[in-house]
Amino acid sequence: MKTYKEKIKQYGDNISVLEEEIDLKLQMEYLKESANVKKVLDAVQVLKDKNKLFDDGMSLSDKRILLSKLASVNEVEAFRTLELYKQKPDKSLMEWSVLAYQESKMLLESSLLDKPPLFISTGLGGKGTKLRYFIVIKSIKGKYFSDFQTQVILKEIEYSFKKEEAELEDIRFFGYFATLTVLIPLSVGLKTLLADVVQTCNEMGGFVDKRMLITNSRKLTLNQIKKAIESSGNV
């Protein structure tokens, strides 16, 4: 079985990342709906009904089903309809329309290319060939980061990320922990990158805990972070 890095290398530039932040529960709902509509799909009728997406009289639940149906039709006409709707969707169907558009795009690309593209989706999305992560780094024994330690962390992250073409979108300090929202290239080992950052910071005094919280499914609230840290026995 190929490793993660080997699989990424195999596909090269033929990789598509869902860029939008969409809750994983909704993504699973979409996949279930998509599988259901494919069982009884009438492509001709779906294309005849495509303009109903823009009909204010059509219920949102029916539009939701129609979006999934259009995404399952391997025709440019269906893709263009989804593309147009995604530009100005019904508010409650915004994320659903993104998923339908992405599925339609992948379906067309798969039929046009010799090798189907690799599609990667997470709750936090990404950009290009980079995935977005939410990370919490914490101090040792719950001690508040000093101004000097904060600057060390910032400078080391900036230096290490630049080398790997990673992007720091946001960083915030909350006393004894900091939250980061970052974009990491698929080819980069995230844990190794962060471990190097921590090691270098700790050469300046040993103040960053090697243990950290990492997720690409959702951003955690401050209460969730504090509970997780407390349960780890770190404070």
Helices and strands as residue ranges (DSSP letters): H 4-11, E 15-17, H 24-39, H 43-48, G 50-54, H 60-71, H 76-87, G 91-93, H 94-112, E 118-120, E 126-127, E 130-139, G 140-142, H 147-163, E 167-174, E 177-185, H 190-202, E 208-215, H 222-231
